[in-house]
Amino acid sequence: MWQLRKHTVLSIPGLTLVLLALAYGIAFLAYIGVSTKRNRLVHGNDFTDMWITLLGLLLCLQALFVISAYRSVNRYLYWTVPWMAYGSVMSVFALCVLGGYASVHDASAAVWAVFWLVASVAIVVYAGKARRGYMVDRIMGIPEYHPRLADSRGTVLLFVAMDNMFPWLTWLVGLFFGILVVVQALCLANDHRLYGVPGRLVPVQTHNGDYWFDLHVWCQGYDSAAVQGSTTPVFILLADFGMPSTSMIGLAQGFADAGHPACIVDRPGYGWSAPGYWNQDPVDVVKSINQALTKYPIANPLVLVGWGEGGVWAQMYMQAADYSRVIGVVLLDTYPNEEILQTFALNRTTTLQNLRQLRSATVSNSSGSTTLPQVHFDAALERSASRLFSDWRAVSPIALHRARNSAWPGFQPQTALNMHRAMFRNNLYYQAKYFEYGGTGAKLYQGLLGYVASNTDAVLVYHHWPLRWPAFRQESGTAFSSAQLRRRDGAPTAPASNSQIPVLVVASAKQFDSDCATQGIGNSEECTMWQAFAWFYYRQQIEYQQTLSQNAALLLCQGKVAEDNTDCDVGFVWRRPKWLAQAIVSQLISQPAAGSTSSAQESASSAQESASSAQESASSEQSTSSKETASSAEESAASAAESSAAPTEDSSAAESQPSAPSAETSTSS
């Protein structure tokens, strides 16, 4: 009896493939379930294993099909040569996936790929046996296929259709997705070979110390023993949402070239940092960053430089981490939450209602609790964005995202461009965006709301401004005193902030320009939207300047410079990093030249003109309350213009770079 079954599914090879198919199927379902599970330490993209187990399941089913047709009394294995070729190709694919993921230390993906070989080899062996047997049958004059008398005509037609259609359909699916998985595995291996960890992986604890993962800290100019542990400030760079550390390497090198050490920290999942803990709590993230800086170790005083949402992370660091080490803060094109700001600019009534709901759901940090409820500001918009990140996370292991994020015109330095592109093409990039977005996109902003003091809230209410954020602590900026650090003691902004920490707010002046022709916008509806955005973008920077610290200044980026022959736009952080580094150093550290105020007056005048233009553009679109808001901002801009004439300001950056604007002093509204 066993002899009759040794070449069927009931043979040892057949039963082995059945068990392997069950293992692949169970693993496939498990990875689908675990990929959406929260509150766990994530070691990698679970969808990588999902795709590999899915293809493994397909291979096992194909191998069982070949074995079941081999020497069957009522079936015939068609296309034996293509089956042998397919099995050989999939064997090569298995070796490529195994080697690729083994080289990037993804053990689970490599192990699952090993078992592709079992099914692939079985396909080649049994298809070869079938072909050899059929050739003998032809020599002996036995027909290649004849139906059994016991089979009905319908059964015969079903077997013929299945034996012809199943191979071609499954070959197309297996080869298509197999090629994509192989391309991603080999490209990952190549990127890993070309672009090793440039900085240092620092182990940190999270979730009350229950878990460990690595954060990547990449320093420039901090290797000297004379710098480490001294009073020389170290610039700590925090990138925008969705940006790896490579996006700010030009700025870090610019600081180092100017004689000031700088370090970039990859948040969990970005660049070379491990994915970390999900569900991510903003307070845990900034505490992990503080751990990484301490364990690196960086004992020097810190100047936080946050770009975009990185500026909001810098504000959270000042509230929840070791703010006593920080002696300065720089915000580059930062908004508390750009989605909320844009929604407010277009529909104030709905926005105010949603903001009340968001603030009412915020957990006060006075009790020490940092757990935030999942509250949507704009549920449809947020779910759409979260679904987009989740979908790209799911297809990352099959290389469909490799063509995205490839255009970076004017990226500096050019030598880091290919490495920068590689950071968007790994399996973790969209997972990091999905995790950091957190389903609502407002978790970081909502976390900051718990630290807002009543005096700051009162000032923002008086200014008719919908968003809230905490001013820097009164005791911040006083623990470390340096003659190098330039203080900017303008008119007080009481009662918003009593902190004396130097704050520099840098923004692209082009974002404040409401001229649609200049922006290249021809559609009237889009023009109206942009004019609303431009006004609120400008107002946000003014509100930051007037509330975060007593010692704040606004620097407008405009015009062309040697390294960027275009007008200053939102990409100035990576398009003109040397200019930006010199401008920041000039404002915060270099000693000012006495008696030069013209550039400050010009900058204030330019800001006032931008505000007036934005007000005129928005007047026809905004409600009466919006007009009151615009008037308040215009008064603030006028006050800024008056105070900037005082002989306490100068920008040596404007002298070294002809298009670098000066800073405005902080003023009271």
C-alpha positions as CSV (number, residue, x, y, z in Angstrom):
1,M,0.0,0.0,0.0
2,W,2.8,2.4,0.9
3,Q,4.5,1.7,-2.5
4,L,1.4,2.9,-4.2
5,R,1.4,6.1,-2.3
6,K,5.1,7.0,-2.1
7,H,4.7,9.5,-5.0
8,T,1.5,11.1,-3.8
9,V,0.6,13.8,-1.2
10,L,0.4,11.0,1.4
11,S,4.2,10.3,1.0
12,I,6.7,11.7,3.4
13,P,7.6,14.7,1.1
14,G,3.9,15.4,0.6
15,L,3.1,15.3,4.3
16,T,6.1,17.5,5.0
17,L,4.8,20.1,2.5
18,V,1.4,19.9,4.0
19,L,2.8,20.7,7.5
20,L,5.0,23.5,6.0
21,A,1.9,25.0,4.2
22,L,0.0,24.9,7.5
23,A,2.9,26.7,9.3
24,Y,3.1,29.3,6.6
25,G,-0.7,29.9,6.7
26,I,-0.8,30.2,10.4
27,A,2.2,32.5,10.4
28,F,0.7,34.7,7.7
29,L,-2.5,35.2,9.7
30,A,-0.5,35.8,12.9
31,Y,1.6,38.5,11.3
32,I,-1.5,40.2,9.9
33,G,-2.9,40.3,13.5
34,V,0.2,41.3,15.2
35,S,1.0,44.1,12.8
36,T,-1.9,46.1,14.1
37,K,-1.5,45.2,17.8
38,R,-0.5,48.0,20.1
39,N,1.4,48.3,23.3
40,R,4.4,46.2,22.4
41,L,8.0,46.6,21.4
42,V,8.4,46.5,17.7
43,H,11.5,44.9,16.3
44,G,10.8,45.4,12.6
45,N,8.1,45.6,10.0
46,D,5.8,42.7,10.6
47,F,4.6,43.0,7.0
48,T,8.0,41.8,5.8
49,D,7.3,38.4,7.4
50,M,3.7,38.5,6.2
51,W,4.8,38.8,2.5
52,I,7.4,36.1,2.8
53,T,5.1,33.7,4.5
54,L,2.4,34.4,1.9
55,L,4.7,33.5,-0.9
56,G,5.9,30.5,1.0
57,L,2.3,29.3,1.3
58,L,1.8,29.7,-2.4
59,L,5.0,27.7,-3.1
60,C,3.9,24.9,-0.9
61,L,0.5,24.7,-2.6
62,Q,2.2,24.7,-6.0
63,A,4.5,21.8,-4.8
64,L,1.5,19.9,-3.5
65,F,-0.2,20.4,-6.9
66,V,2.8,19.0,-8.7
67,I,3.1,16.0,-6.4
68,S,-0.6,15.2,-6.5
69,A,-0.6,15.2,-10.3
70,Y,2.5,13.1,-10.6
71,R,1.6,9.5,-11.6
72,S,-2.1,10.2,-10.9
73,V,-4.5,7.8,-12.6
74,N,-6.9,10.4,-13.7
75,R,-4.8,13.6,-14.0
76,Y,-1.9,14.7,-16.2
77,L,0.8,17.2,-15.2
78,Y,1.0,19.6,-18.1
79,W,3.8,22.1,-18.7
80,T,6.5,20.0,-16.9
81,V,9.4,22.1,-18.4
82,P,7.9,25.4,-17.3
83,W,7.3,23.9,-13.8
84,M,10.9,22.9,-13.6
85,A,12.0,26.4,-14.7
86,Y,9.7,28.1,-12.3
87,G,10.9,25.9,-9.4
88,S,14.5,26.8,-10.3
89,V,13.8,30.5,-10.4
90,M,12.0,30.4,-7.1
91,S,15.0,28.6,-5.6
92,V,17.2,31.4,-6.7
93,F,14.7,33.9,-5.3
94,A,14.9,32.0,-1.9
95,L,18.6,32.3,-1.8
96,C,18.5,36.1,-2.7
97,V,15.9,36.8,0.0
98,L,17.8,34.7,2.5
99,G,21.1,36.5,1.8
100,G,19.5,40.0,1.7
101,Y,17.7,39.8,5.0
102,A,20.5,37.9,6.7
103,S,22.9,40.8,5.8
104,V,20.6,43.3,7.4
105,H,20.2,41.1,10.5
106,D,16.4,40.4,10.0
107,A,16.5,36.9,11.3
108,S,12.8,36.0,11.1
109,A,12.6,37.0,7.4
110,A,15.7,35.0,6.6
111,V,14.5,31.9,8.4
112,W,11.1,32.0,6.6
113,A,12.9,32.4,3.3
114,V,14.9,29.2,3.9
115,F,11.8,27.0,3.6
116,W,11.1,28.4,0.2
117,L,13.8,26.1,-0.9
118,V,12.0,23.0,0.3
119,A,8.9,23.7,-1.8
120,S,10.9,25.0,-4.8
121,V,13.2,21.9,-4.9
122,A,10.1,19.6,-4.6
123,I,8.6,21.4,-7.6
124,V,11.7,20.8,-9.7
125,V,12.2,17.2,-8.6
126,Y,8.7,16.0,-9.1
127,A,8.1,17.9,-12.3
128,G,11.3,16.3,-13.6
129,K,10.1,12.9,-12.6
130,A,6.8,13.4,-14.3
131,R,8.5,14.5,-17.5
132,R,10.9,11.5,-17.5
133,G,7.9,9.1,-16.9
134,Y,5.9,10.6,-19.7
135,M,8.8,10.3,-22.1
136,V,9.0,6.6,-21.2
137,D,5.3,6.3,-21.8
138,R,5.6,7.8,-25.2
139,I,8.4,5.3,-26.1
140,M,6.2,2.5,-25.0
141,G,3.2,3.9,-26.9
142,I,1.1,4.6,-23.8
143,P,-1.3,7.6,-24.3
144,E,-0.3,10.7,-22.4
145,Y,-3.7,11.1,-20.9
146,H,-6.9,9.3,-21.0
147,P,-9.9,9.7,-18.7
148,R,-11.0,6.9,-16.4
149,L,-14.3,5.2,-17.3
150,A,-15.5,6.0,-13.7
151,D,-15.0,9.7,-14.2
152,S,-17.9,11.8,-15.5
153,R,-17.3,14.2,-18.4
154,G,-17.7,17.1,-16.0
155,T,-15.0,15.7,-13.7
156,V,-12.7,15.3,-16.6
157,L,-13.2,18.8,-17.9
158,L,-12.7,20.1,-14.3
159,F,-9.3,18.3,-14.0
160,V,-8.2,19.5,-17.5
161,A,-9.2,23.1,-16.7
162,M,-7.5,23.1,-13.3
163,D,-4.3,21.4,-14.6
164,N,-4.0,24.1,-17.3
165,M,-5.2,27.2,-15.4
166,F,-3.7,26.8,-12.0
167,P,-0.1,26.7,-13.1
168,W,-0.3,29.9,-15.2
169,L,-2.2,31.9,-12.6
170,T,0.0,31.0,-9.8
171,W,3.2,31.4,-11.8
172,L,2.3,35.0,-12.6
173,V,1.4,35.8,-9.0
174,G,4.5,34.0,-7.6
175,L,7.0,35.6,-10.1
176,F,5.5,39.1,-9.8
177,F,5.6,39.3,-6.0
178,G,8.7,37.2,-5.8
179,I,10.6,39.6,-8.0
180,L,9.4,42.6,-5.9
181,V,10.4,40.9,-2.6
182,V,13.8,40.0,-4.1
183,V,14.4,43.5,-5.4
184,Q,13.7,45.0,-1.9
185,A,15.9,42.4,-0.1
186,L,18.8,42.9,-2.5
187,C,18.5,46.7,-2.4
188,L,18.3,46.7,1.4
189,A,21.5,44.6,1.5
190,N,23.2,47.0,-0.9
191,D,22.1,50.1,1.1
192,H,23.3,48.3,4.3
193,R,26.7,47.7,2.7
194,L,27.1,51.2,1.3
195,Y,25.6,53.2,4.2
196,G,26.5,51.7,7.5
197,V,25.6,53.4,10.8
198,P,27.3,56.8,10.6
199,G,26.8,57.7,14.2
200,R,26.4,55.7,17.3
201,L,23.5,53.4,18.4
202,V,22.7,54.2,22.0
203,P,20.5,51.7,24.0
204,V,17.6,53.4,25.9
205,Q,14.8,52.2,28.1
206,T,11.1,53.0,27.5
207,H,7.7,52.3,28.9
208,N,8.7,52.6,32.6
209,G,12.0,50.7,31.9
210,D,10.4,47.5,30.7
211,Y,11.9,47.6,27.2
212,W,15.2,48.5,25.5
213,F,15.8,49.8,22.0
214,D,18.5,51.7,20.2
215,L,18.4,55.4,19.2
216,H,20.9,56.7,16.6
217,V,22.9,59.8,17.6
218,W,25.0,61.3,14.8
219,C,27.5,63.9,15.9
220,Q,29.7,66.3,13.9
221,G,32.6,68.1,15.5
222,Y,32.2,66.4,18.9
223,D,35.2,64.0,18.7
224,S,37.7,66.4,20.3
225,A,38.5,65.7,23.9
226,A,38.7,69.5,24.4
227,V,35.0,69.8,23.4
228,Q,33.6,66.9,25.3
229,G,32.5,67.8,28.8
230,S,33.4,71.5,28.3
231,T,31.1,74.5,28.5
232,T,30.9,74.6,24.7
233,P,27.3,74.4,23.6
234,V,26.3,71.4,21.5
235,F,23.5,71.9,18.9
236,I,21.0,69.1,19.1
237,L,19.1,68.8,15.8
238,L,15.5,67.3,15.7
239,A,14.1,66.7,12.2
240,D,10.7,67.3,10.8
241,F,7.9,64.7,10.8
242,G,8.9,61.9,8.3
243,M,12.5,63.1,8.0
244,P,15.6,61.0,8.9
245,S,18.8,62.4,10.3
246,T,20.3,62.7,6.8
247,S,17.9,65.6,6.1
248,M,19.8,67.8,8.6
249,I,23.4,66.5,8.1
250,G,24.2,69.5,6.0
251,L,23.2,71.8,8.9
252,A,25.1,69.7,11.4
253,Q,28.2,70.0,9.2
254,G,27.6,73.7,8.9
255,F,27.7,74.1,12.7
256,A,30.8,71.9,12.9
257,D,32.5,74.0,10.1
258,A,31.7,77.1,12.2
259,G,33.5,75.6,15.2
260,H,30.4,74.4,17.1
261,P,29.6,70.7,17.6
262,A,26.2,69.4,16.5
263,C,24.4,66.1,16.9
264,I,21.3,64.8,15.2
265,V,19.0,62.3,16.9
266,D,16.8,59.9,14.8
267,R,13.5,59.4,16.5
268,P,12.2,55.8,16.8
269,G,12.1,54.0,13.4
270,Y,13.7,56.8,11.3
271,G,17.2,56.5,9.9
272,W,19.2,54.0,11.9
273,S,17.1,54.1,15.1
274,A,15.2,50.9,16.0
275,P,11.4,51.1,15.7
276,G,10.9,51.3,19.4
277,Y,7.7,51.1,21.4
278,W,4.1,51.4,20.2
279,N,1.8,53.0,21.3
280,Q,4.4,55.9,21.4
281,D,3.9,58.4,24.1
282,P,5.4,61.9,23.4
283,V,6.8,62.2,26.9
284,D,8.5,58.7,26.6
285,V,10.0,59.8,23.3
286,V,11.7,62.9,24.6
287,K,12.8,61.1,27.7
288,S,14.4,58.4,25.4
289,I,16.1,61.2,23.5
290,N,17.4,62.7,26.8
291,Q,18.7,59.2,27.8
292,A,20.5,58.8,24.5
293,L,22.2,62.2,24.9
294,T,23.2,61.3,28.4
295,K,24.5,57.9,27.6
296,Y,26.3,59.0,24.4
297,P,27.6,60.8,26.6
298,I,27.0,64.5,25.9
299,A,27.6,66.5,29.1
300,N,27.8,69.9,27.4
301,P,25.1,72.5,27.6
302,L,22.6,72.0,24.7
303,V,21.0,74.2,22.1
304,L,17.9,72.5,20.7
305,V,17.3,73.1,17.0
306,G,13.9,71.7,15.8
307,W,12.8,71.8,12.2
308,G,9.0,71.6,11.5
309,E,7.5,69.1,14.0
310,G,11.0,68.7,15.4
311,G,10.5,72.1,16.9
312,V,7.4,70.8,18.7
313,W,9.5,67.9,20.0
314,A,12.0,70.5,21.2
315,Q,9.2,72.3,23.1
316,M,8.1,68.9,24.6
317,Y,11.7,68.3,25.6
318,M,11.8,71.6,27.5
319,Q,8.7,70.6,29.4
320,A,9.2,66.9,30.1
321,A,12.9,66.2,29.9
322,D,16.1,67.7,31.4
323,Y,15.4,71.3,30.3
324,S,18.1,72.6,32.8
325,R,20.8,71.5,30.3
326,V,19.3,73.6,27.5
327,I,20.7,77.2,27.0
328,G,19.0,78.0,23.8
329,V,16.2,76.9,21.4
330,V,15.9,77.4,17.6
331,L,12.6,76.7,15.8
332,L,12.8,76.3,12.0
333,D,9.4,76.6,10.2
334,T,7.6,75.2,13.2
335,Y,3.9,75.1,13.8
336,P,2.2,73.5,16.8
337,N,0.1,71.3,14.4
338,E,0.0,72.3,10.7
339,E,-3.1,70.3,10.0
340,I,-5.1,72.1,12.7
341,L,-3.7,75.5,11.7
342,Q,-4.7,75.0,8.0
343,T,-8.2,73.7,9.0
344,F,-8.6,76.8,11.3
345,A,-7.6,79.1,8.4
346,L,-10.4,77.6,6.2
347,N,-13.2,77.0,8.7
348,R,-12.9,78.7,12.0
349,T,-16.3,77.7,13.5
350,T,-15.8,74.0,13.2
351,T,-12.2,74.3,14.2
352,L,-13.0,76.0,17.5
353,Q,-15.5,73.3,18.4
354,N,-13.0,70.6,17.6
355,L,-10.2,72.4,19.5
356,R,-12.4,72.6,22.6
357,Q,-13.0,68.8,22.4
358,L,-9.2,68.3,22.0
359,R,-8.3,70.4,25.0
360,S,-11.1,68.9,27.2
361,A,-9.6,65.4,26.5
362,T,-6.1,66.5,27.5
363,V,-4.7,64.8,30.6
364,S,-3.1,67.3,33.0
365,N,0.5,66.6,33.6
366,S,0.4,67.8,37.2
367,S,-0.7,64.4,38.3
368,G,2.3,62.7,36.5
369,S,0.0,60.8,34.1
370,T,1.0,61.1,30.4
371,T,-1.6,58.7,29.0
372,L,-3.6,60.5,26.3
373,P,-7.0,59.4,25.0
374,Q,-7.4,58.9,21.2
375,V,-9.3,62.1,20.3
376,H,-9.7,63.1,16.7
377,F,-9.5,66.7,15.7
378,D,-10.7,66.0,12.1
379,A,-11.6,62.3,12.1
380,A,-11.9,61.9,8.3
381,L,-8.7,63.7,7.5
382,E,-6.7,61.9,10.2
383,R,-8.0,58.5,9.4
384,S,-7.2,59.0,5.8
385,A,-3.6,60.1,6.6
386,S,-3.2,57.2,9.0
387,R,-4.5,54.7,6.4
388,L,-2.1,56.1,3.8
389,F,0.9,55.6,6.1
390,S,-0.4,52.1,7.0
391,D,-0.9,51.1,3.4
392,W,2.6,52.2,2.4
393,R,4.0,50.4,5.5
394,A,2.3,47.2,4.3
395,V,3.8,47.4,0.8
396,S,7.3,48.5,1.8
397,P,8.7,45.0,1.8
398,I,7.7,44.6,-1.9
399,A,9.6,47.6,-3.2
400,L,6.6,49.6,-4.4
401,H,7.7,52.7,-2.4
402,R,11.2,52.9,-3.9
403,A,10.2,55.4,-6.5
404,R,8.8,57.8,-3.9
405,N,10.8,60.6,-2.2
406,S,13.5,60.5,-4.8
407,A,13.5,64.1,-6.0
408,W,15.5,66.4,-3.8
409,P,16.5,69.3,-6.0
410,G,19.3,71.4,-4.4
411,F,19.9,69.0,-1.6
412,Q,23.1,69.8,0.4
413,P,25.5,68.3,0.7
414,Q,25.3,66.4,-2.6
415,T,27.7,63.7,-1.2
416,A,24.9,62.6,1.2
417,L,22.0,62.6,-1.3
418,N,22.1,58.9,-2.1
419,M,22.3,58.0,1.5
420,H,19.4,60.3,2.2
421,R,17.3,58.7,-0.5
422,A,18.1,55.2,0.9
423,M,16.6,56.2,4.3
424,F,13.1,56.5,2.6
425,R,13.4,53.1,0.9
426,N,13.9,50.7,3.8
427,N,11.1,48.7,5.4
428,L,10.8,50.9,8.4
429,Y,10.3,54.4,7.0
430,Y,6.5,54.4,6.5
431,Q,6.1,52.3,9.7
432,A,7.9,55.1,11.6
433,K,5.5,57.7,10.1
434,Y,2.5,55.5,10.9
435,F,3.6,55.1,14.5
436,E,4.6,58.7,15.0
437,Y,1.3,59.9,13.5
438,G,-0.5,57.7,16.0
439,G,-3.8,57.6,14.4
440,T,-4.7,61.3,15.0
441,G,-1.6,63.3,14.1
442,A,-2.3,65.5,17.1
443,K,-0.9,63.4,20.0
444,L,2.3,65.5,20.3
445,Y,0.3,68.8,20.2
446,Q,-2.3,67.3,22.7
447,G,0.5,66.3,25.0
448,L,1.9,69.8,25.1
449,L,-1.6,71.2,26.0
450,G,-1.2,69.6,29.5
451,Y,1.7,71.9,30.2
452,V,0.0,75.2,29.2
453,A,-0.1,77.6,32.2
454,S,-3.0,80.0,32.8
455,N,-0.9,83.1,32.0
456,T,0.2,81.9,28.6
457,D,-3.4,80.8,27.9
458,A,-4.7,84.2,28.8
459,V,-2.3,86.0,26.4
460,L,-3.3,83.7,23.5
461,V,-6.9,84.2,24.3
462,Y,-6.4,87.9,24.2
463,H,-4.7,87.6,20.8
464,H,-7.7,85.6,19.5
465,W,-5.4,82.7,18.7
466,P,-6.9,79.2,18.6
467,L,-3.8,77.1,19.2
468,R,-2.1,76.7,22.6
469,W,1.4,75.8,23.7
470,P,3.3,76.2,27.0
471,A,5.8,79.0,27.4
472,F,9.3,77.8,28.5
473,R,9.7,77.4,32.2
474,Q,10.7,80.4,34.2
475,E,13.8,78.6,35.6
476,S,15.0,77.5,32.1
477,G,18.0,79.3,30.7
478,T,19.4,80.2,34.1
479,A,21.3,77.1,35.1
480,F,24.1,77.9,32.7
481,S,25.6,81.3,32.1
482,S,28.0,82.1,29.3
483,A,29.6,85.3,28.1
484,Q,29.5,83.9,24.6
485,L,25.8,83.5,24.4
486,R,24.1,86.6,23.2
487,R,21.1,87.7,25.2
488,R,18.3,89.6,23.7
489,D,16.4,91.4,26.5
490,G,13.6,93.2,24.8
491,A,10.3,94.5,26.1
492,P,8.7,91.9,28.5
493,T,5.8,89.8,27.2
494,A,4.2,89.4,30.7
495,P,2.3,87.5,31.6
496,A,3.0,85.0,28.8
497,S,6.6,83.9,29.8
498,N,9.2,84.8,32.4
499,S,11.9,82.6,30.9
500,Q,15.1,84.2,29.8
501,I,16.3,81.4,27.6
502,P,17.3,82.7,24.1
503,V,14.8,81.6,21.4
504,L,15.3,82.1,17.7
505,V,12.3,81.6,15.4
506,V,13.4,81.1,11.8
507,A,10.8,81.0,9.0
508,S,10.7,81.2,5.2
509,A,9.4,84.6,4.2
510,K,7.9,83.1,1.0
511,Q,5.4,81.2,3.1
512,F,4.1,84.6,4.3
513,D,3.7,86.0,0.7
514,S,0.0,86.0,-0.2
515,D,0.7,87.0,-3.8
516,C,-0.6,84.0,-5.8
517,A,1.3,84.9,-8.9
518,T,4.6,84.8,-6.9
519,Q,3.6,81.4,-5.6
520,G,2.7,80.1,-9.1
521,I,-0.9,79.6,-8.2
522,G,-3.4,80.2,-11.0
523,N,-6.6,78.6,-9.6
524,S,-8.8,81.1,-7.8
525,E,-9.9,78.6,-5.2
526,E,-6.4,77.5,-4.4
527,C,-5.3,81.1,-4.3
528,T,-7.9,81.9,-1.7
529,M,-6.8,78.9,0.4
530,W,-3.1,79.9,0.1
531,Q,-3.8,83.5,1.2
532,A,-5.6,82.2,4.3
533,F,-2.6,79.9,5.0
534,A,0.0,82.6,4.5
535,W,-1.7,84.9,7.0
536,F,-1.9,82.3,9.7
537,Y,1.6,81.0,9.0
538,Y,2.9,84.5,9.7
539,R,0.8,85.0,12.8
540,Q,1.9,81.7,14.3
541,Q,5.6,82.7,14.1
542,I,4.8,86.1,15.8
543,E,2.8,84.3,18.5
544,Y,5.8,82.0,19.2
545,Q,8.1,84.9,19.4
546,Q,5.9,86.8,21.9
547,T,5.1,83.9,24.2
548,L,7.8,81.3,24.4
549,S,10.5,83.5,26.1
550,Q,11.4,87.0,27.2
551,N,14.5,86.6,25.0
552,A,13.1,85.7,21.6
553,A,13.7,86.9,18.0
554,L,12.2,86.2,14.6
555,L,14.5,85.6,11.6
556,L,13.0,85.7,8.1
557,C,14.8,83.6,5.4
558,Q,14.5,85.3,2.0
559,G,16.5,85.9,-1.2
560,K,19.2,83.8,-2.7
561,V,22.6,82.7,-1.4
562,A,25.7,81.1,-2.9
563,E,24.7,77.5,-2.1
564,D,21.0,78.0,-3.1
565,N,20.3,80.0,-6.2
566,T,16.6,80.1,-5.6
567,D,14.3,82.2,-3.4
568,C,14.2,80.9,0.2
569,D,11.4,78.3,0.4
570,V,10.3,75.7,2.9
571,G,13.3,73.5,2.0
572,F,15.8,76.0,3.2
573,V,17.0,73.6,6.0
574,W,18.4,71.1,3.4
575,R,18.9,73.5,0.5
576,R,21.1,76.2,2.3
577,P,22.4,74.5,5.5
578,K,25.7,76.4,5.6
579,W,23.9,79.8,5.4
580,L,21.4,78.7,8.1
581,A,24.2,77.5,10.4
582,Q,26.0,80.8,10.1
583,A,22.8,82.8,10.7
584,I,21.9,80.8,13.8
585,V,25.5,81.0,15.2
586,S,25.6,84.7,14.5
587,Q,22.3,85.3,16.3
588,L,22.9,83.1,19.4
589,I,26.6,83.0,20.0
590,S,28.7,85.5,18.0
591,Q,29.1,88.9,19.7
592,P,27.1,91.6,17.9
593,A,28.7,94.6,16.3
594,A,27.6,97.8,18.0
595,G,25.5,100.5,16.3
596,S,24.1,98.5,13.4
597,T,20.3,98.5,13.3
598,S,19.4,99.1,9.6
599,S,19.1,95.4,8.7
600,A,16.8,94.8,11.7
601,Q,14.6,97.7,10.7
602,E,14.5,96.3,7.1
603,S,13.5,92.9,8.4
604,A,10.8,94.4,10.7
605,S,9.5,96.5,7.8
606,S,9.4,93.4,5.5
607,A,7.5,91.5,8.2
608,Q,5.0,94.3,8.6
609,E,4.5,94.5,4.8
610,S,3.9,90.8,4.7
611,A,1.3,91.1,7.4
612,S,-0.5,93.9,5.7
613,S,-0.5,92.0,2.4
614,A,-1.9,88.9,4.1
615,Q,-4.6,90.9,5.8
616,E,-5.8,92.5,2.6
617,S,-5.9,89.1,0.9
618,A,-7.7,87.4,3.7
619,S,-10.2,90.3,4.4
620,S,-12.7,89.1,1.8
621,E,-12.6,85.5,3.0
622,Q,-12.4,85.7,6.7
623,S,-15.2,86.2,9.2
624,T,-15.5,89.3,11.5
625,S,-13.6,87.5,14.2
626,S,-10.8,86.6,11.8
627,K,-10.5,90.3,11.0
628,E,-10.1,91.1,14.6
629,T,-7.3,88.5,14.7
630,A,-5.6,90.1,11.7
631,S,-5.8,93.5,13.4
632,S,-4.2,92.1,16.5
633,A,-1.4,90.6,14.5
634,E,-0.8,93.9,12.6
635,E,-0.5,95.7,15.8
636,S,2.0,93.1,17.0
637,A,4.0,93.5,13.8
638,A,4.0,97.3,14.2
639,S,5.2,97.0,17.7
640,A,8.0,94.7,16.5
641,A,9.0,97.2,13.9
642,E,9.3,100.0,16.5
643,S,11.3,98.0,19.0
644,S,13.7,96.6,16.3
645,A,15.1,100.2,15.9
646,A,16.7,100.0,19.4
647,P,20.5,99.7,19.1
648,T,20.6,96.3,20.9
649,E,20.3,94.1,17.7
650,D,22.6,93.3,14.9
651,S,23.0,90.3,12.6
652,S,26.5,89.4,11.7
653,A,25.0,86.7,9.6
654,A,23.6,89.5,7.4
655,E,27.2,90.7,6.9
656,S,28.7,87.3,6.1
657,Q,25.7,86.4,3.8
658,P,24.2,89.2,1.8
659,S,20.7,87.8,1.9
660,A,20.6,86.8,5.5
661,P,18.0,88.9,7.4
662,S,18.3,90.2,10.9
663,A,16.2,89.2,13.9
664,E,13.4,91.1,15.5
665,T,13.4,91.6,19.2
666,S,10.6,90.1,21.3
667,T,7.9,92.6,22.1
668,S,4.7,92.8,24.1
669,S,1.5,92.7,22.3
